[in-house]
Amino acid sequence: MPNTNTTQGKLIVFSAPSGSGKTTIVRHLLKQESLNLAFSISATSREKRGTEEHAKDYYFLSAHDFKQHIKNDDFLEWEEVYRDNFYGTLKNEVERLWALGKNVIFDIDVSGGLRIKRKFPEQTLAIFVKPPSIDELKIRLKNRKTESDDKINMRVAKASAELATAPLFDVIIENDKLENALAEAELLVGTFVNK
């Protein structure tokens, strides 16, 4: 990565358990032109789902190619979620967005978000989006109707571990009422990018 100087934009990380509403919040913030945000597209070795598109939803790579990028130190952060199922942020993706004069916003898992914060402590605002409760999280995941009960139970179990990391983030937003969470996120990000 280039050295951290004032020509680079800021980094805004949103992490949360699945179903907390972080993607909804990130999409809302991207529409706020005054924030000058661009979305960091993650790389993954998993298969495309439904109507997902390469270089729009994710950079879809084979497991072999992903491992080659790891060897070449091309990632800002990466994780093997399951065997040969990788997710990560390519350094050149962030550099591409900075070259456009943008602040970069991430919608990534907890460990990836904390790695970015550690690498760029002054440039990064790390926000954890917390659901009102585990029960509410389970209801939200069921209402999506996109996953089996087993998968939902797996996500709920993972959420407990993720919630334990919340104090490591700069700010915690509780997403009880979406309009309040959106307003809080907008204020936090606006203050950070304009300082």
Rosetta constraint file for C-alpha pairs under 8 A:
AtomPair CA 1 CA 91 HARMONIC 6.52 0.50
AtomPair CA 1 CA 95 HARMONIC 7.41 0.50
AtomPair CA 4 CA 8 HARMONIC 6.90 0.50
AtomPair CA 4 CA 120 HARMONIC 7.91 0.50
AtomPair CA 7 CA 101 HARMONIC 7.98 0.50
AtomPair CA 8 CA 98 HARMONIC 5.76 0.50
AtomPair CA 8 CA 99 HARMONIC 7.99 0.50
AtomPair CA 8 CA 101 HARMONIC 7.36 0.50
AtomPair CA 8 CA 103 HARMONIC 7.96 0.50
AtomPair CA 9 CA 98 HARMONIC 5.77 0.50
AtomPair CA 9 CA 101 HARMONIC 6.57 0.50
AtomPair CA 9 CA 102 HARMONIC 5.69 0.50
AtomPair CA 9 CA 103 HARMONIC 4.45 0.50
AtomPair CA 9 CA 104 HARMONIC 6.87 0.50
AtomPair CA 9 CA 123 HARMONIC 7.73 0.50
AtomPair CA 10 CA 102 HARMONIC 7.92 0.50
AtomPair CA 10 CA 103 HARMONIC 4.77 0.50
AtomPair CA 10 CA 104 HARMONIC 6.25 0.50
AtomPair CA 10 CA 123 HARMONIC 5.09 0.50
AtomPair CA 10 CA 124 HARMONIC 6.11 0.50
AtomPair CA 10 CA 125 HARMONIC 7.95 0.50
AtomPair CA 10 CA 193 HARMONIC 6.37 0.50
AtomPair CA 11 CA 103 HARMONIC 5.98 0.50
AtomPair CA 11 CA 104 HARMONIC 4.91 0.50
AtomPair CA 11 CA 105 HARMONIC 5.95 0.50
AtomPair CA 11 CA 106 HARMONIC 7.68 0.50
AtomPair CA 11 CA 123 HARMONIC 5.86 0.50
AtomPair CA 11 CA 124 HARMONIC 4.56 0.50
AtomPair CA 11 CA 125 HARMONIC 6.35 0.50
AtomPair CA 12 CA 103 HARMONIC 7.55 0.50
AtomPair CA 12 CA 104 HARMONIC 6.13 0.50
AtomPair CA 12 CA 105 HARMONIC 4.64 0.50
AtomPair CA 12 CA 106 HARMONIC 6.15 0.50
AtomPair CA 12 CA 124 HARMONIC 5.66 0.50
AtomPair CA 12 CA 125 HARMONIC 4.91 0.50
AtomPair CA 12 CA 126 HARMONIC 6.08 0.50
AtomPair CA 12 CA 127 HARMONIC 7.59 0.50
AtomPair CA 12 CA 189 HARMONIC 7.47 0.50
AtomPair CA 13 CA 105 HARMONIC 5.88 0.50
AtomPair CA 13 CA 106 HARMONIC 4.75 0.50
AtomPair CA 13 CA 107 HARMONIC 6.43 0.50
AtomPair CA 13 CA 108 HARMONIC 7.26 0.50
AtomPair CA 13 CA 113 HARMONIC 5.86 0.50
AtomPair CA 13 CA 116 HARMONIC 7.99 0.50
AtomPair CA 13 CA 124 HARMONIC 7.11 0.50
AtomPair CA 13 CA 125 HARMONIC 6.14 0.50
AtomPair CA 13 CA 126 HARMONIC 4.69 0.50
AtomPair CA 13 CA 127 HARMONIC 5.92 0.50
AtomPair CA 14 CA 22 HARMONIC 6.41 0.50
AtomPair CA 14 CA 26 HARMONIC 7.47 0.50
AtomPair CA 14 CA 105 HARMONIC 7.57 0.50
AtomPair CA 14 CA 106 HARMONIC 5.83 0.50
AtomPair CA 14 CA 107 HARMONIC 5.04 0.50
AtomPair CA 14 CA 108 HARMONIC 6.40 0.50
AtomPair CA 14 CA 113 HARMONIC 7.15 0.50
AtomPair CA 14 CA 126 HARMONIC 6.29 0.50
AtomPair CA 14 CA 127 HARMONIC 5.01 0.50
AtomPair CA 14 CA 128 HARMONIC 5.95 0.50
AtomPair CA 14 CA 129 HARMONIC 7.04 0.50
AtomPair CA 15 CA 22 HARMONIC 6.83 0.50
AtomPair CA 15 CA 107 HARMONIC 6.12 0.50
AtomPair CA 15 CA 108 HARMONIC 5.42 0.50
AtomPair CA 15 CA 109 HARMONIC 5.30 0.50
AtomPair CA 15 CA 110 HARMONIC 5.18 0.50
AtomPair CA 15 CA 113 HARMONIC 6.27 0.50
AtomPair CA 15 CA 126 HARMONIC 7.74 0.50
AtomPair CA 15 CA 127 HARMONIC 6.42 0.50
AtomPair CA 15 CA 128 HARMONIC 5.08 0.50
AtomPair CA 15 CA 129 HARMONIC 6.31 0.50
AtomPair CA 16 CA 20 HARMONIC 6.15 0.50
AtomPair CA 16 CA 22 HARMONIC 6.46 0.50
AtomPair CA 16 CA 108 HARMONIC 7.95 0.50
AtomPair CA 16 CA 109 HARMONIC 6.63 0.50
AtomPair CA 16 CA 110 HARMONIC 6.40 0.50
AtomPair CA 16 CA 128 HARMONIC 5.55 0.50
AtomPair CA 16 CA 129 HARMONIC 5.01 0.50
AtomPair CA 16 CA 130 HARMONIC 6.35 0.50
AtomPair CA 16 CA 162 HARMONIC 7.11 0.50
AtomPair CA 16 CA 163 HARMONIC 7.71 0.50
AtomPair CA 17 CA 109 HARMONIC 7.71 0.50
AtomPair CA 17 CA 110 HARMONIC 7.98 0.50
AtomPair CA 17 CA 129 HARMONIC 7.81 0.50
AtomPair CA 17 CA 130 HARMONIC 7.50 0.50
AtomPair CA 17 CA 155 HARMONIC 7.65 0.50
AtomPair CA 17 CA 158 HARMONIC 7.55 0.50
AtomPair CA 17 CA 159 HARMONIC 4.97 0.50
AtomPair CA 17 CA 162 HARMONIC 6.21 0.50
AtomPair CA 17 CA 163 HARMONIC 7.27 0.50
AtomPair CA 18 CA 137 HARMONIC 7.99 0.50
AtomPair CA 18 CA 141 HARMONIC 7.72 0.50
AtomPair CA 18 CA 155 HARMONIC 6.70 0.50
AtomPair CA 18 CA 159 HARMONIC 7.28 0.50
AtomPair CA 19 CA 131 HARMONIC 7.82 0.50
AtomPair CA 19 CA 137 HARMONIC 5.83 0.50
AtomPair CA 19 CA 138 HARMONIC 7.88 0.50
AtomPair CA 19 CA 140 HARMONIC 5.93 0.50
AtomPair CA 19 CA 141 HARMONIC 5.62 0.50
AtomPair CA 20 CA 129 HARMONIC 6.29 0.50
AtomPair CA 20 CA 130 HARMONIC 6.05 0.50
AtomPair CA 20 CA 131 HARMONIC 4.93 0.50
AtomPair CA 20 CA 137 HARMONIC 6.49 0.50
AtomPair CA 20 CA 175 HARMONIC 6.83 0.50
AtomPair CA 21 CA 25 HARMONIC 6.38 0.50
AtomPair CA 21 CA 129 HARMONIC 7.25 0.50
AtomPair CA 21 CA 131 HARMONIC 7.83 0.50
AtomPair CA 21 CA 175 HARMONIC 6.98 0.50
AtomPair CA 22 CA 26 HARMONIC 6.10 0.50
AtomPair CA 22 CA 107 HARMONIC 6.99 0.50
AtomPair CA 22 CA 129 HARMONIC 6.09 0.50
AtomPair CA 23 CA 27 HARMONIC 6.10 0.50
AtomPair CA 23 CA 107 HARMONIC 6.47 0.50
AtomPair CA 24 CA 28 HARMONIC 6.28 0.50
AtomPair CA 25 CA 29 HARMONIC 6.29 0.50
AtomPair CA 25 CA 181 HARMONIC 7.56 0.50
AtomPair CA 25 CA 182 HARMONIC 5.84 0.50
AtomPair CA 25 CA 185 HARMONIC 7.37 0.50
AtomPair CA 26 CA 30 HARMONIC 6.22 0.50
AtomPair CA 26 CA 105 HARMONIC 7.54 0.50
AtomPair CA 26 CA 106 HARMONIC 7.94 0.50
AtomPair CA 26 CA 107 HARMONIC 6.97 0.50
AtomPair CA 27 CA 31 HARMONIC 6.73 0.50
AtomPair CA 28 CA 32 HARMONIC 7.07 0.50
AtomPair CA 28 CA 182 HARMONIC 7.24 0.50
AtomPair CA 29 CA 35 HARMONIC 7.58 0.50
AtomPair CA 29 CA 37 HARMONIC 7.68 0.50
AtomPair CA 29 CA 182 HARMONIC 7.94 0.50
AtomPair CA 29 CA 185 HARMONIC 7.79 0.50
AtomPair CA 29 CA 186 HARMONIC 6.45 0.50
AtomPair CA 30 CA 35 HARMONIC 7.78 0.50
AtomPair CA 30 CA 36 HARMONIC 7.95 0.50
AtomPair CA 30 CA 37 HARMONIC 5.76 0.50
AtomPair CA 30 CA 38 HARMONIC 6.76 0.50
AtomPair CA 30 CA 39 HARMONIC 7.43 0.50
AtomPair CA 32 CA 36 HARMONIC 7.53 0.50
AtomPair CA 32 CA 37 HARMONIC 8.00 0.50
AtomPair CA 33 CA 37 HARMONIC 7.42 0.50
AtomPair CA 34 CA 190 HARMONIC 7.94 0.50
AtomPair CA 35 CA 103 HARMONIC 7.74 0.50
AtomPair CA 35 CA 189 HARMONIC 7.42 0.50
AtomPair CA 35 CA 190 HARMONIC 5.99 0.50
AtomPair CA 35 CA 193 HARMONIC 6.85 0.50
AtomPair CA 36 CA 102 HARMONIC 5.62 0.50
AtomPair CA 36 CA 103 HARMONIC 6.00 0.50
AtomPair CA 37 CA 102 HARMONIC 5.56 0.50
AtomPair CA 37 CA 103 HARMONIC 4.78 0.50
AtomPair CA 37 CA 104 HARMONIC 5.68 0.50
AtomPair CA 37 CA 105 HARMONIC 6.33 0.50
AtomPair CA 38 CA 97 HARMONIC 6.62 0.50
AtomPair CA 38 CA 102 HARMONIC 5.94 0.50
AtomPair CA 38 CA 103 HARMONIC 6.17 0.50
AtomPair CA 38 CA 104 HARMONIC 5.13 0.50
AtomPair CA 38 CA 105 HARMONIC 6.07 0.50
AtomPair CA 39 CA 104 HARMONIC 5.91 0.50
AtomPair CA 39 CA 105 HARMONIC 5.07 0.50
AtomPair CA 39 CA 106 HARMONIC 6.26 0.50
AtomPair CA 40 CA 89 HARMONIC 7.60 0.50
AtomPair CA 40 CA 93 HARMONIC 6.58 0.50
AtomPair CA 40 CA 94 HARMONIC 6.57 0.50
AtomPair CA 40 CA 97 HARMONIC 7.75 0.50
AtomPair CA 40 CA 104 HARMONIC 6.20 0.50
AtomPair CA 40 CA 105 HARMONIC 6.01 0.50
AtomPair CA 40 CA 106 HARMONIC 5.52 0.50
AtomPair CA 40 CA 107 HARMONIC 7.89 0.50
AtomPair CA 41 CA 55 HARMONIC 7.07 0.50
AtomPair CA 41 CA 56 HARMONIC 6.99 0.50
AtomPair CA 41 CA 57 HARMONIC 6.57 0.50
AtomPair CA 41 CA 58 HARMONIC 5.49 0.50
AtomPair CA 41 CA 59 HARMONIC 6.88 0.50
AtomPair CA 41 CA 89 HARMONIC 7.35 0.50
AtomPair CA 41 CA 93 HARMONIC 7.17 0.50
AtomPair CA 41 CA 106 HARMONIC 7.93 0.50
AtomPair CA 42 CA 57 HARMONIC 7.85 0.50
AtomPair CA 42 CA 58 HARMONIC 5.25 0.50
AtomPair CA 42 CA 59 HARMONIC 6.20 0.50
AtomPair CA 42 CA 87 HARMONIC 6.78 0.50
AtomPair CA 42 CA 88 HARMONIC 5.63 0.50
AtomPair CA 42 CA 89 HARMONIC 5.03 0.50
AtomPair CA 42 CA 90 HARMONIC 7.14 0.50
AtomPair CA 43 CA 58 HARMONIC 5.41 0.50
AtomPair CA 43 CA 59 HARMONIC 4.37 0.50
AtomPair CA 43 CA 60 HARMONIC 5.95 0.50
AtomPair CA 43 CA 61 HARMONIC 6.90 0.50
AtomPair CA 43 CA 86 HARMONIC 7.93 0.50
AtomPair CA 43 CA 87 HARMONIC 5.60 0.50
AtomPair CA 43 CA 88 HARMONIC 5.23 0.50
AtomPair CA 43 CA 89 HARMONIC 6.05 0.50
AtomPair CA 43 CA 90 HARMONIC 6.92 0.50
AtomPair CA 44 CA 58 HARMONIC 6.60 0.50
AtomPair CA 44 CA 59 HARMONIC 6.23 0.50
AtomPair CA 44 CA 60 HARMONIC 5.31 0.50
AtomPair CA 44 CA 61 HARMONIC 5.97 0.50
AtomPair CA 44 CA 66 HARMONIC 7.58 0.50
AtomPair CA 44 CA 85 HARMONIC 7.24 0.50
AtomPair CA 44 CA 86 HARMONIC 5.33 0.50
AtomPair CA 44 CA 87 HARMONIC 4.39 0.50
AtomPair CA 44 CA 88 HARMONIC 6.50 0.50
AtomPair CA 45 CA 60 HARMONIC 5.88 0.50
AtomPair CA 45 CA 61 HARMONIC 4.91 0.50
AtomPair CA 45 CA 62 HARMONIC 5.16 0.50
AtomPair CA 45 CA 63 HARMONIC 5.14 0.50
AtomPair CA 45 CA 66 HARMONIC 6.59 0.50
AtomPair CA 45 CA 84 HARMONIC 7.20 0.50
AtomPair CA 45 CA 85 HARMONIC 5.47 0.50
AtomPair CA 45 CA 86 HARMONIC 5.22 0.50
AtomPair CA 45 CA 87 HARMONIC 6.78 0.50
AtomPair CA 46 CA 60 HARMONIC 7.11 0.50
AtomPair CA 46 CA 61 HARMONIC 7.73 0.50
AtomPair CA 46 CA 62 HARMONIC 7.75 0.50
AtomPair CA 46 CA 85 HARMONIC 5.61 0.50
AtomPair CA 46 CA 86 HARMONIC 7.02 0.50
AtomPair CA 47 CA 60 HARMONIC 7.34 0.50
AtomPair CA 48 CA 52 HARMONIC 5.83 0.50
AtomPair CA 48 CA 53 HARMONIC 7.42 0.50
AtomPair CA 48 CA 60 HARMONIC 7.31 0.50
AtomPair CA 52 CA 56 HARMONIC 7.61 0.50
AtomPair CA 52 CA 57 HARMONIC 5.80 0.50
AtomPair CA 52 CA 58 HARMONIC 7.80 0.50
AtomPair CA 53 CA 57 HARMONIC 5.56 0.50
AtomPair CA 53 CA 58 HARMONIC 6.98 0.50
AtomPair CA 54 CA 58 HARMONIC 5.56 0.50
AtomPair CA 54 CA 59 HARMONIC 5.22 0.50
AtomPair CA 54 CA 60 HARMONIC 5.79 0.50
AtomPair CA 55 CA 59 HARMONIC 4.91 0.50
AtomPair CA 55 CA 60 HARMONIC 7.64 0.50
AtomPair CA 61 CA 65 HARMONIC 5.92 0.50
AtomPair CA 61 CA 66 HARMONIC 5.94 0.50
AtomPair CA 62 CA 66 HARMONIC 6.13 0.50
AtomPair CA 63 CA 67 HARMONIC 6.15 0.50
AtomPair CA 63 CA 84 HARMONIC 5.80 0.50
AtomPair CA 63 CA 85 HARMONIC 7.12 0.50
AtomPair CA 63 CA 86 HARMONIC 7.29 0.50
AtomPair CA 64 CA 68 HARMONIC 6.28 0.50
AtomPair CA 65 CA 69 HARMONIC 6.31 0.50
AtomPair CA 66 CA 70 HARMONIC 6.39 0.50
AtomPair CA 66 CA 86 HARMONIC 7.33 0.50
AtomPair CA 67 CA 71 HARMONIC 6.29 0.50
AtomPair CA 68 CA 72 HARMONIC 6.24 0.50
AtomPair CA 69 CA 73 HARMONIC 6.20 0.50
AtomPair CA 69 CA 74 HARMONIC 5.21 0.50
AtomPair CA 69 CA 75 HARMONIC 6.99 0.50
AtomPair CA 70 CA 74 HARMONIC 6.05 0.50
AtomPair CA 70 CA 75 HARMONIC 6.43 0.50
AtomPair CA 74 CA 90 HARMONIC 5.82 0.50
AtomPair CA 74 CA 91 HARMONIC 5.81 0.50
AtomPair CA 74 CA 92 HARMONIC 7.56 0.50
AtomPair CA 75 CA 88 HARMONIC 6.58 0.50
AtomPair CA 75 CA 89 HARMONIC 5.55 0.50
AtomPair CA 75 CA 90 HARMONIC 4.39 0.50
AtomPair CA 75 CA 91 HARMONIC 5.24 0.50
AtomPair CA 76 CA 88 HARMONIC 7.49 0.50
AtomPair CA 76 CA 89 HARMONIC 5.52 0.50
AtomPair CA 76 CA 90 HARMONIC 5.82 0.50
AtomPair CA 76 CA 91 HARMONIC 5.19 0.50
AtomPair CA 76 CA 116 HARMONIC 7.01 0.50
AtomPair CA 77 CA 88 HARMONIC 5.51 0.50
AtomPair CA 77 CA 89 HARMONIC 5.53 0.50
AtomPair CA 77 CA 90 HARMONIC 7.55 0.50
AtomPair CA 77 CA 112 HARMONIC 5.78 0.50
AtomPair CA 77 CA 115 HARMONIC 6.37 0.50
AtomPair CA 77 CA 116 HARMONIC 6.85 0.50
AtomPair CA 78 CA 86 HARMONIC 7.10 0.50
AtomPair CA 78 CA 87 HARMONIC 5.62 0.50
AtomPair CA 78 CA 88 HARMONIC 3.83 0.50
AtomPair CA 78 CA 89 HARMONIC 6.36 0.50
AtomPair CA 78 CA 112 HARMONIC 6.60 0.50
AtomPair CA 79 CA 86 HARMONIC 5.66 0.50
AtomPair CA 79 CA 87 HARMONIC 5.51 0.50
AtomPair CA 79 CA 88 HARMONIC 6.22 0.50
AtomPair CA 79 CA 112 HARMONIC 7.40 0.50
AtomPair CA 80 CA 84 HARMONIC 6.62 0.50
AtomPair CA 80 CA 85 HARMONIC 5.66 0.50
AtomPair CA 80 CA 86 HARMONIC 4.36 0.50
AtomPair CA 80 CA 87 HARMONIC 6.55 0.50
AtomPair CA 81 CA 85 HARMONIC 5.69 0.50
AtomPair CA 81 CA 86 HARMONIC 5.86 0.50
AtomPair CA 81 CA 87 HARMONIC 7.22 0.50
AtomPair CA 82 CA 86 HARMONIC 7.28 0.50
AtomPair CA 88 CA 112 HARMONIC 7.61 0.50
AtomPair CA 89 CA 93 HARMONIC 7.27 0.50
AtomPair CA 90 CA 94 HARMONIC 7.06 0.50
AtomPair CA 91 CA 95 HARMONIC 6.31 0.50
AtomPair CA 92 CA 96 HARMONIC 5.85 0.50
AtomPair CA 93 CA 97 HARMONIC 6.46 0.50
AtomPair CA 94 CA 98 HARMONIC 6.14 0.50
AtomPair CA 94 CA 104 HARMONIC 6.93 0.50
AtomPair CA 95 CA 99 HARMONIC 6.02 0.50
AtomPair CA 96 CA 100 HARMONIC 6.67 0.50
AtomPair CA 97 CA 101 HARMONIC 6.75 0.50
AtomPair CA 97 CA 102 HARMONIC 5.67 0.50
AtomPair CA 97 CA 103 HARMONIC 7.46 0.50
AtomPair CA 97 CA 104 HARMONIC 6.71 0.50
AtomPair CA 98 CA 102 HARMONIC 5.23 0.50
AtomPair CA 98 CA 103 HARMONIC 6.78 0.50
AtomPair CA 98 CA 104 HARMONIC 7.36 0.50
AtomPair CA 103 CA 193 HARMONIC 7.49 0.50
AtomPair CA 106 CA 113 HARMONIC 7.91 0.50
AtomPair CA 108 CA 112 HARMONIC 6.30 0.50
AtomPair CA 108 CA 113 HARMONIC 6.09 0.50
AtomPair CA 109 CA 113 HARMONIC 6.11 0.50
AtomPair CA 110 CA 114 HARMONIC 6.24 0.50
AtomPair CA 110 CA 162 HARMONIC 6.53 0.50
AtomPair CA 110 CA 165 HARMONIC 7.50 0.50
AtomPair CA 111 CA 115 HARMONIC 6.23 0.50
AtomPair CA 112 CA 116 HARMONIC 6.41 0.50
AtomPair CA 113 CA 117 HARMONIC 6.38 0.50
AtomPair CA 113 CA 126 HARMONIC 6.91 0.50
AtomPair CA 114 CA 118 HARMONIC 6.19 0.50
AtomPair CA 114 CA 126 HARMONIC 7.45 0.50
AtomPair CA 114 CA 168 HARMONIC 7.72 0.50
AtomPair CA 114 CA 169 HARMONIC 7.38 0.50
AtomPair CA 115 CA 119 HARMONIC 6.28 0.50
AtomPair CA 116 CA 120 HARMONIC 6.10 0.50
AtomPair CA 116 CA 121 HARMONIC 7.90 0.50
AtomPair CA 116 CA 124 HARMONIC 7.48 0.50
AtomPair CA 117 CA 121 HARMONIC 5.03 0.50
AtomPair CA 117 CA 124 HARMONIC 5.60 0.50
AtomPair CA 117 CA 125 HARMONIC 7.40 0.50
AtomPair CA 117 CA 126 HARMONIC 6.55 0.50
AtomPair CA 120 CA 124 HARMONIC 5.87 0.50
AtomPair CA 125 CA 170 HARMONIC 6.43 0.50
AtomPair CA 125 CA 189 HARMONIC 7.83 0.50
AtomPair CA 125 CA 192 HARMONIC 7.28 0.50
AtomPair CA 126 CA 169 HARMONIC 5.33 0.50
AtomPair CA 126 CA 170 HARMONIC 5.26 0.50
AtomPair CA 126 CA 171 HARMONIC 6.67 0.50
AtomPair CA 127 CA 169 HARMONIC 5.89 0.50
AtomPair CA 127 CA 170 HARMONIC 6.02 0.50
AtomPair CA 127 CA 171 HARMONIC 4.96 0.50
AtomPair CA 127 CA 172 HARMONIC 5.82 0.50
AtomPair CA 127 CA 173 HARMONIC 7.13 0.50
AtomPair CA 128 CA 166 HARMONIC 5.96 0.50
AtomPair CA 128 CA 169 HARMONIC 6.14 0.50
AtomPair CA 128 CA 170 HARMONIC 7.90 0.50
AtomPair CA 128 CA 171 HARMONIC 6.25 0.50
AtomPair CA 128 CA 172 HARMONIC 4.75 0.50
AtomPair CA 128 CA 173 HARMONIC 6.20 0.50
AtomPair CA 129 CA 172 HARMONIC 5.90 0.50
AtomPair CA 129 CA 173 HARMONIC 4.92 0.50
AtomPair CA 129 CA 174 HARMONIC 5.88 0.50
AtomPair CA 129 CA 175 HARMONIC 6.48 0.50
AtomPair CA 130 CA 163 HARMONIC 7.31 0.50
AtomPair CA 130 CA 166 HARMONIC 7.95 0.50
AtomPair CA 130 CA 172 HARMONIC 6.73 0.50
AtomPair CA 130 CA 173 HARMONIC 5.99 0.50
AtomPair CA 130 CA 174 HARMONIC 4.64 0.50
AtomPair CA 130 CA 175 HARMONIC 5.90 0.50
AtomPair CA 131 CA 136 HARMONIC 7.01 0.50
AtomPair CA 131 CA 137 HARMONIC 6.17 0.50
AtomPair CA 131 CA 174 HARMONIC 5.90 0.50
AtomPair CA 131 CA 175 HARMONIC 5.34 0.50
AtomPair CA 131 CA 176 HARMONIC 6.50 0.50
AtomPair CA 132 CA 136 HARMONIC 6.49 0.50
AtomPair CA 132 CA 137 HARMONIC 7.68 0.50
AtomPair CA 132 CA 174 HARMONIC 6.32 0.50
AtomPair CA 132 CA 175 HARMONIC 6.34 0.50
AtomPair CA 132 CA 176 HARMONIC 5.25 0.50
AtomPair CA 133 CA 137 HARMONIC 6.29 0.50
AtomPair CA 134 CA 138 HARMONIC 6.25 0.50
AtomPair CA 134 CA 156 HARMONIC 7.07 0.50
AtomPair CA 134 CA 159 HARMONIC 7.75 0.50
AtomPair CA 134 CA 160 HARMONIC 7.79 0.50
AtomPair CA 135 CA 139 HARMONIC 6.39 0.50
AtomPair CA 136 CA 140 HARMONIC 6.23 0.50
AtomPair CA 137 CA 141 HARMONIC 6.23 0.50
AtomPair CA 137 CA 156 HARMONIC 7.40 0.50
AtomPair CA 138 CA 142 HARMONIC 6.17 0.50
AtomPair CA 138 CA 152 HARMONIC 7.14 0.50
AtomPair CA 138 CA 153 HARMONIC 7.95 0.50
AtomPair CA 138 CA 156 HARMONIC 6.55 0.50
AtomPair CA 139 CA 143 HARMONIC 6.10 0.50
AtomPair CA 140 CA 144 HARMONIC 6.46 0.50
AtomPair CA 141 CA 145 HARMONIC 7.23 0.50
AtomPair CA 141 CA 147 HARMONIC 7.94 0.50
AtomPair CA 141 CA 152 HARMONIC 6.49 0.50
AtomPair CA 142 CA 146 HARMONIC 7.85 0.50
AtomPair CA 142 CA 147 HARMONIC 7.65 0.50
AtomPair CA 142 CA 149 HARMONIC 7.85 0.50
AtomPair CA 142 CA 152 HARMONIC 7.21 0.50
AtomPair CA 147 CA 151 HARMONIC 5.99 0.50
AtomPair CA 147 CA 152 HARMONIC 6.44 0.50
AtomPair CA 148 CA 152 HARMONIC 6.27 0.50
AtomPair CA 149 CA 153 HARMONIC 6.06 0.50
AtomPair CA 150 CA 154 HARMONIC 6.18 0.50
AtomPair CA 151 CA 155 HARMONIC 6.25 0.50
AtomPair CA 152 CA 156 HARMONIC 6.15 0.50
AtomPair CA 153 CA 157 HARMONIC 6.12 0.50
AtomPair CA 154 CA 158 HARMONIC 6.22 0.50
AtomPair CA 155 CA 159 HARMONIC 6.04 0.50
AtomPair CA 156 CA 160 HARMONIC 6.83 0.50
AtomPair CA 157 CA 161 HARMONIC 7.37 0.50
AtomPair CA 158 CA 162 HARMONIC 6.35 0.50
AtomPair CA 159 CA 163 HARMONIC 5.95 0.50
AtomPair CA 160 CA 164 HARMONIC 6.54 0.50
AtomPair CA 161 CA 165 HARMONIC 7.11 0.50
AtomPair CA 162 CA 166 HARMONIC 7.09 0.50
AtomPair CA 165 CA 169 HARMONIC 7.51 0.50
AtomPair CA 166 CA 172 HARMONIC 6.73 0.50
AtomPair CA 167 CA 171 HARMONIC 8.00 0.50
AtomPair CA 167 CA 172 HARMONIC 7.67 0.50
AtomPair CA 173 CA 181 HARMONIC 6.46 0.50
AtomPair CA 173 CA 184 HARMONIC 7.44 0.50
AtomPair CA 173 CA 185 HARMONIC 7.48 0.50
AtomPair CA 174 CA 181 HARMONIC 6.76 0.50
AtomPair CA 175 CA 180 HARMONIC 7.61 0.50
AtomPair CA 175 CA 181 HARMONIC 5.32 0.50
AtomPair CA 176 CA 180 HARMONIC 7.93 0.50
AtomPair CA 176 CA 181 HARMONIC 7.44 0.50
AtomPair CA 177 CA 181 HARMONIC 6.40 0.50
AtomPair CA 178 CA 182 HARMONIC 6.09 0.50
AtomPair CA 179 CA 183 HARMONIC 6.23 0.50
AtomPair CA 180 CA 184 HARMONIC 6.10 0.50
AtomPair CA 181 CA 185 HARMONIC 6.03 0.50
AtomPair CA 182 CA 186 HARMONIC 6.09 0.50
AtomPair CA 183 CA 187 HARMONIC 6.23 0.50
AtomPair CA 184 CA 188 HARMONIC 6.16 0.50
AtomPair CA 185 CA 189 HARMONIC 6.02 0.50
AtomPair CA 186 CA 190 HARMONIC 5.83 0.50
AtomPair CA 187 CA 191 HARMONIC 6.08 0.50
AtomPair CA 188 CA 192 HARMONIC 6.23 0.50
AtomPair CA 189 CA 193 HARMONIC 6.08 0.50
AtomPair CA 190 CA 194 HARMONIC 6.14 0.50
AtomPair CA 191 CA 195 HARMONIC 6.24 0.50
